[in-house]
Amino acid sequence: MKESIMKISVVEQHEVRIKRLRYRSNYTGTKETDVFLGQFCQKHLHSLSPTMLDQYEELIENSDPDLFMWISGRKPVPIKWNTEIMNLLKKFK
């Protein structure tokens, strides 16, 4: 019984995290980034691995202008942020 309760708890924690990331992605501060990240989340968030979710969560802490410039290719992506999730974001555009 405890094991099934723990599994539910982990699933619920994951769902809460997904909802938080989706909300955060839709309300970044600039309309262009909101739309792009919101659509990206709608399509990909549930299928991302925990590692990629971690990368995404850290990445969206950056400023909107930087995110937009990196994803659009107008500015080189710093090595720290040139991750698997950034590659997926660039392909999504």
N, C-alpha and C positions, 0 to 999 in steps of 0.2 A: 504493500500500500504506500509506504513512504517513497519508494522508487517512482511510482506513477505520479505522486504529488510533486516530486523534484523535477520530473520531466515536464510536467505542466508548467512549473515555475520557470524553467529554462525557456520554454516556448513563449510564455508570456513576456519574459524579459526581452527576448528577441523581437517580439511584436512591438513592444513599447519602444525599443531602440529604433526600429524601422519607422514607426510613426513620428518619433522625435526628429529623425534625419529627414524624413519627407517634409515635415513642417519647416524645419530649418532651411531646407533647399528651396522651398517656395517663397520664403520671406528673407532673402539675403540682404536686400537693400536697394538693388537696382533691378529694374524690370527685365532687362535682357538676361541677366544671370538667373533671376527667379524662373523665367519661362524655360530656359535651357535646362537648368538643374531639376526643375520640377518634372519636365518630360523625361529626363534621364532616369530619375527615381521611379517614375511610374513604370518604366520599361524594365529596369535592371535591379532595383534595390533588393527585391525578394530573392533573386538568384545569386547575389554576391556571397562569396565565402566570408567567414569571419575576419580573415586578414584583409580582404578588400574593403569590408565595411569599416575596419579600423583606419585604413588608408583614406577612405572617403571622408570619414568623420574628422580626421586631422586636417585634410586638405581644405575643407569648406570653412575652416577657421581663418583662412587667409582673406585678405580684402577682396571685395567684388571686382574692382578694376584689375587686380593681378590675376584672379581666376579667369576672368573673361579674356584677358590678353594671352595667357598661357594656352587656354583651350582653343582659342581662335588661331593660334600660331603667330600672332602679332608680336609676341615677346618670347624669348627662349624660356623654357621651363627650368627653374633651378634644379640642380641635381637631387636635392632632398625631395622634391615633389615629382620627379620624373619616374613615376611608379606605374604599376600595372593598371591602377585605377585611372591615372591620367591618360594612359594610352587608350583605355576604353572610352573615356570622355571625349578625347580628340576624334576617335572614329565615329562617335555618335553624332557629332555636329553635322 
